[in-house]
Each structure stands twice: as structure tokens, then as C-alpha cells.
Amino acid sequence: MEINELLEKVDILEYISQYCELEEKNGEWWCLSPFKEENTPSFSVRRETGQFHDFSSGIGGNLISFVKHYHRCGFEKAVDIIKAYAGITDSDIQPTTTLSATKIAKRYAKRPQNIKESKAAPLPSNYMDRYEFNKEKLNLWQEEGISFETMKKFGVAYDSFSDRIVYPIKSYSGEIINISGRTLDKDYKEKGLRKYTYFKPLGILDTLYGFSDNESSIKEKREIIIFEGAKSVMLAYEWGITNACALLTSHLNPQQMKFLMKLGIPVVFALDEEVNIKEDVNISKLKHYVNIEWVKNRDGLLSPKMAPVDAGFEVWNNLYERRQMFS
């Protein structure tokens, strides 16, 4: 097998998605750099060319280059890592030869739409039974204001194998489609671990976290509050705010936008402090179909990168009561 054949066998987007939360923008996929700390996504992946580029560090190249820099290893070790990921057992990797016209066309051909927008297959309904409700391990979130009762409602548990707090990601109908985990390893940065991760490739994010759990309240109140993260939904629930969901990212994607259009009720966006929803293309489209309000960081009540619920109920209530129309 030649190097080029190995690279064609492994989808660079799927491989890198193990370590980064990628989001599509105009056919290109972006995330925070896995090589250094940053607040604004500057790491780009192009599936059709098999290339990545990290604008924050200047590092770029193919999948082998990514593996070398991420795992801090040499060429041969990087090839072995990719082979192990692809399930290749032969050890005979030949140097790259000139690509044939057929291979060039294959590499640059547009991928079928169903590959790009593949959705996660549902997991068994009892999937979370493999994890334990370990109060000692879950105490971290209890100290942050989320009770054990609320954790149980949202299926939060502890995974001893990965030493992570875990919780299910559900479809709109309530099927478990993924598991998200928050590491409890204090040295996760030094070890190259992600603080939050998904246990399966996420694929297209066609859900709102917490919708299936809060659906009846959302429809009864005729209003849906949208946060960024799952923890914000749980903390809000602790305060009796039972009509909240989360994007699981900082932007509204096209699938989520279409769902909210069909839902047809007012939407209140309460994203993190640094997010300006007026810069979100899909929110701008959504405003033509439903009323949109915005919980904005007025008077500097939130510190940088804070969610609107992070400073306590009084601050949240202040911001929510002074929310503004998005026009």
C-alpha cells in the first residue's frame, strides 16, 4: 500500500473530529486550534482536499502532518497511528508515487451529500445503564449548583473507564444519539485530552440538547430559551426554568434553524457573553419566521466567556427581564 492510498482510505474530517468540535461554514470545517489555546476558531479542515490549516500556529498539511504535530511523533509513528485507526494490519507502506488521473479526480470530486450530512444512528434505549451514578464523582457539578435530582432527570452519570462525567445527547424524539463527557482528569491539558468530548463521531448536529426532556413545558409556555451548553440547561432547570435547550455550540446551524421554524414559537437566545447573535446568518434567517429575543450582557454583568446563567439566578433574571428584540 502506498502513502496516498492510506490517506485516501481515512477521512481526514472524521479523524480530526475525535479531537476537535468541528463546525461547517460554507463547505469548510472550523474549530478551535488543537495545538494551542485560543478563543476564536482558526483551525480549518477541507475534506475534499484532505488538508488542514491552523492559522493560529501556521501549521498545515495532510493527515500525516496533523498526527505528527498532535501526537508529537515522527513520520513512521504517525503512519502507524493512522493504520491502527483504519484497521490496517499490513506493514508494507510504500513511498508516494505520482497520482494517476483517476486518483486525482477521486480526491477532488465532490462528496455525495449524504456523506457530508450523515446523522448519528440511535443507540439502545438502555445505553446509559453501563455507567454508574457515582455521587462522589458527580459532586463537581453539584458544587456548581446542579442537584443530583436534576442530574438524574437529564441522565447524567459517571464513566469509570474514561474518568468522565457523561450525559446522553438525544434526538428531538428522545432517542439517544450520542454521549458527551467531561473529563475529571486535572491534568487533561498536559495529557492532550479534551475537556468535553463526544464518544461517537457527531456527524450532522440535527438536535437541540434538552428538547425531548423539556418539550411539554416548551410547548405549554410557547417560548423556547436557547443556551450554548448542556450544563446551562440543567442549571436553568434547577431554578424552575423548564423551557430551555442548548445548541451544543456557539452558532445556530441550518438543521436547528429549520426545526425552530417548524416549531413556530418565540425564541430567546441566551448564548455566552462573547457571542453576538447579529453575526449569525441562520439566526438572521430565522427572524423572518418567528419572534426572536436576545439575552445580552448588559452593564457588564457577565465576565468574558460566561454563560448568562453562570453568575447566579439574580443576574440571569436581570438579563432575561431586560432582553431585547432581535431585528
Secondary structure, DSSP 4 states (H G I P E B T S, - for coil): -BHHHHHHHS-HHHHHTTTS--EEETTEEEE--SSS--SS--EEEETTTTEEEETTTTEEESHHHHHHHHHT--HHHHHHHHHHHHT------BPP-PPPHHHHHHHHSPPPHHHHT--PPPPPTTGGGGSB--HHHHHHHHHTT--HHHHHHTT-EEETTTTEEEEEEE-TTS-EEEEEEEE--TTTTTTT--SEEESS---S----BTHHHHHHHHHHHT-EEEESSHHHHHHHHHTT--SEEE-SSSS--HHHHHHHHHH-S-EEE---TT--GGG-HHHHHHTTTS-EEE---GGG-S-TT--TTTT-HHHHHHHHHT-EE--
